[in-house]
Amino acid sequence: MIDKYVISGINEIWYHLKKYKDRTDEWRADFYDAEEQLICSFEGDEETMERLKSDEETYAMVTEMVDVAIMMGVDFVL
């Protein structure tokens, strides 16, 4: 199942990801900016699920992914 979120701030990614921490089925969450350009995606793999157990790790994971998007030249509008 792929969930799509249009966000207006990076903190919203963290907020939505916390909903997935107890899921056992396969999932993917795609996060888009106001112009519906993909910023980043997360899947329910082992590493992601482990990091979702901690608020600090979840925040770090989101920050890392957004940093990678910026380094890759994604010019998103929040």
Rosetta constraint file for C-alpha pairs under 8 A:
AtomPair CA 1 CA 26 HARMONIC 6.69 0.50
AtomPair CA 1 CA 27 HARMONIC 5.00 0.50
AtomPair CA 1 CA 28 HARMONIC 6.25 0.50
AtomPair CA 2 CA 27 HARMONIC 6.01 0.50
AtomPair CA 2 CA 28 HARMONIC 4.72 0.50
AtomPair CA 2 CA 29 HARMONIC 5.71 0.50
AtomPair CA 2 CA 30 HARMONIC 7.20 0.50
AtomPair CA 3 CA 27 HARMONIC 7.77 0.50
AtomPair CA 3 CA 28 HARMONIC 6.22 0.50
AtomPair CA 3 CA 29 HARMONIC 4.76 0.50
AtomPair CA 3 CA 30 HARMONIC 6.17 0.50
AtomPair CA 4 CA 29 HARMONIC 5.97 0.50
AtomPair CA 4 CA 30 HARMONIC 4.92 0.50
AtomPair CA 4 CA 31 HARMONIC 6.09 0.50
AtomPair CA 4 CA 32 HARMONIC 7.48 0.50
AtomPair CA 5 CA 29 HARMONIC 7.44 0.50
AtomPair CA 5 CA 30 HARMONIC 6.21 0.50
AtomPair CA 5 CA 31 HARMONIC 4.92 0.50
AtomPair CA 5 CA 32 HARMONIC 6.05 0.50
AtomPair CA 6 CA 31 HARMONIC 5.94 0.50
AtomPair CA 6 CA 32 HARMONIC 4.68 0.50
AtomPair CA 6 CA 33 HARMONIC 5.57 0.50
AtomPair CA 6 CA 34 HARMONIC 6.25 0.50
AtomPair CA 6 CA 36 HARMONIC 6.66 0.50
AtomPair CA 7 CA 12 HARMONIC 6.20 0.50
AtomPair CA 7 CA 13 HARMONIC 7.30 0.50
AtomPair CA 7 CA 31 HARMONIC 6.75 0.50
AtomPair CA 7 CA 32 HARMONIC 6.14 0.50
AtomPair CA 7 CA 33 HARMONIC 5.56 0.50
AtomPair CA 7 CA 34 HARMONIC 6.62 0.50
AtomPair CA 7 CA 78 HARMONIC 7.00 0.50
AtomPair CA 8 CA 12 HARMONIC 7.24 0.50
AtomPair CA 8 CA 33 HARMONIC 6.61 0.50
AtomPair CA 8 CA 34 HARMONIC 6.57 0.50
AtomPair CA 8 CA 77 HARMONIC 8.00 0.50
AtomPair CA 8 CA 78 HARMONIC 4.61 0.50
AtomPair CA 9 CA 13 HARMONIC 7.58 0.50
AtomPair CA 9 CA 78 HARMONIC 5.64 0.50
AtomPair CA 10 CA 14 HARMONIC 7.15 0.50
AtomPair CA 10 CA 62 HARMONIC 7.82 0.50
AtomPair CA 11 CA 15 HARMONIC 6.32 0.50
AtomPair CA 12 CA 16 HARMONIC 6.14 0.50
AtomPair CA 13 CA 17 HARMONIC 6.10 0.50
AtomPair CA 13 CA 31 HARMONIC 7.09 0.50
AtomPair CA 13 CA 62 HARMONIC 6.96 0.50
AtomPair CA 14 CA 18 HARMONIC 6.37 0.50
AtomPair CA 14 CA 58 HARMONIC 6.60 0.50
AtomPair CA 14 CA 59 HARMONIC 6.09 0.50
AtomPair CA 14 CA 62 HARMONIC 6.51 0.50
AtomPair CA 15 CA 19 HARMONIC 7.40 0.50
AtomPair CA 16 CA 20 HARMONIC 7.63 0.50
AtomPair CA 17 CA 21 HARMONIC 7.23 0.50
AtomPair CA 17 CA 29 HARMONIC 7.86 0.50
AtomPair CA 17 CA 52 HARMONIC 7.49 0.50
AtomPair CA 17 CA 58 HARMONIC 7.81 0.50
AtomPair CA 18 CA 52 HARMONIC 6.58 0.50
AtomPair CA 18 CA 58 HARMONIC 7.81 0.50
AtomPair CA 20 CA 44 HARMONIC 7.95 0.50
AtomPair CA 20 CA 52 HARMONIC 7.78 0.50
AtomPair CA 21 CA 49 HARMONIC 6.17 0.50
AtomPair CA 21 CA 52 HARMONIC 5.36 0.50
AtomPair CA 21 CA 53 HARMONIC 6.36 0.50
AtomPair CA 25 CA 44 HARMONIC 7.93 0.50
AtomPair CA 26 CA 43 HARMONIC 7.67 0.50
AtomPair CA 26 CA 44 HARMONIC 5.97 0.50
AtomPair CA 27 CA 43 HARMONIC 5.73 0.50
AtomPair CA 27 CA 44 HARMONIC 5.47 0.50
AtomPair CA 28 CA 41 HARMONIC 6.94 0.50
AtomPair CA 28 CA 42 HARMONIC 5.59 0.50
AtomPair CA 28 CA 43 HARMONIC 4.29 0.50
AtomPair CA 28 CA 44 HARMONIC 6.47 0.50
AtomPair CA 29 CA 41 HARMONIC 5.54 0.50
AtomPair CA 29 CA 42 HARMONIC 5.28 0.50
AtomPair CA 29 CA 43 HARMONIC 6.45 0.50
AtomPair CA 30 CA 38 HARMONIC 7.05 0.50
AtomPair CA 30 CA 39 HARMONIC 7.77 0.50
AtomPair CA 30 CA 40 HARMONIC 6.08 0.50
AtomPair CA 30 CA 41 HARMONIC 4.37 0.50
AtomPair CA 30 CA 42 HARMONIC 6.64 0.50
AtomPair CA 31 CA 38 HARMONIC 5.95 0.50
AtomPair CA 31 CA 39 HARMONIC 5.65 0.50
AtomPair CA 31 CA 40 HARMONIC 5.50 0.50
AtomPair CA 31 CA 41 HARMONIC 6.11 0.50
AtomPair CA 32 CA 36 HARMONIC 4.95 0.50
AtomPair CA 32 CA 37 HARMONIC 5.15 0.50
AtomPair CA 32 CA 38 HARMONIC 4.40 0.50
AtomPair CA 32 CA 39 HARMONIC 5.29 0.50
AtomPair CA 32 CA 40 HARMONIC 7.34 0.50
AtomPair CA 33 CA 37 HARMONIC 5.46 0.50
AtomPair CA 33 CA 38 HARMONIC 6.65 0.50
AtomPair CA 33 CA 39 HARMONIC 6.60 0.50
AtomPair CA 33 CA 76 HARMONIC 5.85 0.50
AtomPair CA 33 CA 77 HARMONIC 5.55 0.50
AtomPair CA 33 CA 78 HARMONIC 5.72 0.50
AtomPair CA 34 CA 76 HARMONIC 7.98 0.50
AtomPair CA 34 CA 77 HARMONIC 5.93 0.50
AtomPair CA 34 CA 78 HARMONIC 6.03 0.50
AtomPair CA 35 CA 76 HARMONIC 7.83 0.50
AtomPair CA 35 CA 77 HARMONIC 6.82 0.50
AtomPair CA 37 CA 76 HARMONIC 6.72 0.50
AtomPair CA 39 CA 66 HARMONIC 7.08 0.50
AtomPair CA 39 CA 69 HARMONIC 6.42 0.50
AtomPair CA 39 CA 74 HARMONIC 6.99 0.50
AtomPair CA 39 CA 76 HARMONIC 6.81 0.50
AtomPair CA 40 CA 65 HARMONIC 6.58 0.50
AtomPair CA 40 CA 66 HARMONIC 6.90 0.50
AtomPair CA 40 CA 69 HARMONIC 6.97 0.50
AtomPair CA 42 CA 48 HARMONIC 7.56 0.50
AtomPair CA 43 CA 48 HARMONIC 7.00 0.50
AtomPair CA 44 CA 48 HARMONIC 6.03 0.50
AtomPair CA 44 CA 49 HARMONIC 5.93 0.50
AtomPair CA 45 CA 49 HARMONIC 6.16 0.50
AtomPair CA 46 CA 50 HARMONIC 6.19 0.50
AtomPair CA 47 CA 51 HARMONIC 6.27 0.50
AtomPair CA 48 CA 52 HARMONIC 6.16 0.50
AtomPair CA 49 CA 53 HARMONIC 6.88 0.50
AtomPair CA 51 CA 57 HARMONIC 5.15 0.50
AtomPair CA 51 CA 58 HARMONIC 5.60 0.50
AtomPair CA 51 CA 61 HARMONIC 7.41 0.50
AtomPair CA 52 CA 57 HARMONIC 6.65 0.50
AtomPair CA 52 CA 58 HARMONIC 5.11 0.50
AtomPair CA 53 CA 57 HARMONIC 7.62 0.50
AtomPair CA 53 CA 58 HARMONIC 7.57 0.50
AtomPair CA 54 CA 58 HARMONIC 6.09 0.50
AtomPair CA 55 CA 59 HARMONIC 6.14 0.50
AtomPair CA 56 CA 60 HARMONIC 6.16 0.50
AtomPair CA 57 CA 61 HARMONIC 6.01 0.50
AtomPair CA 58 CA 62 HARMONIC 6.25 0.50
AtomPair CA 59 CA 63 HARMONIC 6.15 0.50
AtomPair CA 60 CA 64 HARMONIC 6.08 0.50
AtomPair CA 61 CA 65 HARMONIC 6.27 0.50
AtomPair CA 62 CA 66 HARMONIC 6.21 0.50
AtomPair CA 63 CA 67 HARMONIC 6.07 0.50
AtomPair CA 64 CA 68 HARMONIC 6.23 0.50
AtomPair CA 65 CA 69 HARMONIC 6.26 0.50
AtomPair CA 66 CA 70 HARMONIC 6.24 0.50
AtomPair CA 67 CA 71 HARMONIC 6.19 0.50
AtomPair CA 68 CA 72 HARMONIC 6.12 0.50
AtomPair CA 69 CA 73 HARMONIC 6.47 0.50
AtomPair CA 69 CA 74 HARMONIC 5.38 0.50
AtomPair CA 70 CA 74 HARMONIC 5.25 0.50
AtomPair CA 70 CA 75 HARMONIC 6.93 0.50
